[in-house]
Amino acid sequence: MKVQTEVRAAAWKIKKSLQTISPLQRAKHWSWVIVRAILITGFCFVILYPLFFKLSVSFKDRMDVYDSTVLWIPKHFTIDTIRIAFNALNYPKTALNSLLIASVSTLLQLISCSLAAFAFARLRFKGSGLLFGGVIFTIIVPVQTLMVTTYLNYRYFDIFGLIELFTGQKGINLLDSYWPFILQSITGMGIKSGLFIFIFRQFFRGIPIELEEASYIDGCSVLQSFTRIMVPNAVPAMVTVILFSFVWQWNDNYYVSLFLTSTDVLSTKLPVMWASFSLNDPLYAYLVKNAGELLFMAPIIILYIFAQRYFVESVERSGLIG
């Protein structure tokens, strides 16, 4: 009974305060609400326009291409365009290969970047500042400037000249295989690895050092402190890195074209599958290409639908903003 009385009193106070607001203040409030709604709607439309356009185009029939009255909603709704794109992409095989490369690279990057960031954040050793400067340098320098050296490194792969010393061969050719992706990810040199190391380092530095010191008092080693203290507390940063890494690996076209030079191997990856696609009808080919791009975007859209809440929370807590 007492709670109900307090609620009624609070509601009465709110109602009374609203009645004291002048008409000019109400007009200003509602004007700002309307302007804000218009701005948000406009920004959302600009961002989502490519997706809406591809959805509209992907379900158009061939006859709709030459009908000037058809803009957004097709008159002859069909899924033939998506079916042609699905078959042209060999979608189950290429999607599975792309998913495998992106998943393995993401997992290895998560491990290597978190370990490197832990060393930069907590371990003090000679030259650590210089090495971290090199990490930041990898973020700034475009990867295209290292294209020739990267290609030759995996074309004649050798470890300190040991392979040439014992076998007499000038390195091992790792091109047209998935080894370059694995080696880059596991050594912290994958796509945007410098950014991921920076994210983890900033997050680890925000964890109270008393937790780490307490683990050392309890007999933990440096690695045990990392796995038992740092990793459980770094879930927000891990979610951010996993999502960013997977999306960039999935969309990657540069490293795929550089490492997978054979046509048979290259055609197993989605980002470069459309390079050799063509139809006699250029306008209809344009529809099919948009349908294929929609199929290419589908896994990322599904991932975002299920993980967007965790992604927003992790970005807020991982030090990327503010």
Secondary structure, 3 states (H helix, E strand, C coil): CHHHHHHHHHHHHHHHHHHCCCHHHHHHHHHHHHHHHHHHHHHHHHHHHHHHHHHHHHCCCHHHHCCCCCCCCCCCCCCHHHHHHHHHHCHHHHHHHHHHHHHHHHHHHHHHHHHHHHHHHHCCCCCHHHHHHHHHHHHHCCHHHHHHHHHHHHHCECCCCHHHHHHCCCCECCCCCCHHHHHHHHCCCCCCHHHHHHHHHHHHHHCCHHHHHHHHHCCCCHHHHHHHHHHHHCHHHHHHHHHHHHHHHHHCCHHHHHHCCCHHHHCCCHHHHHHHCCCCCHHHHHHHHHHHHHHHHHHHHHHHHHHHHHHHHHHHHCCCCC
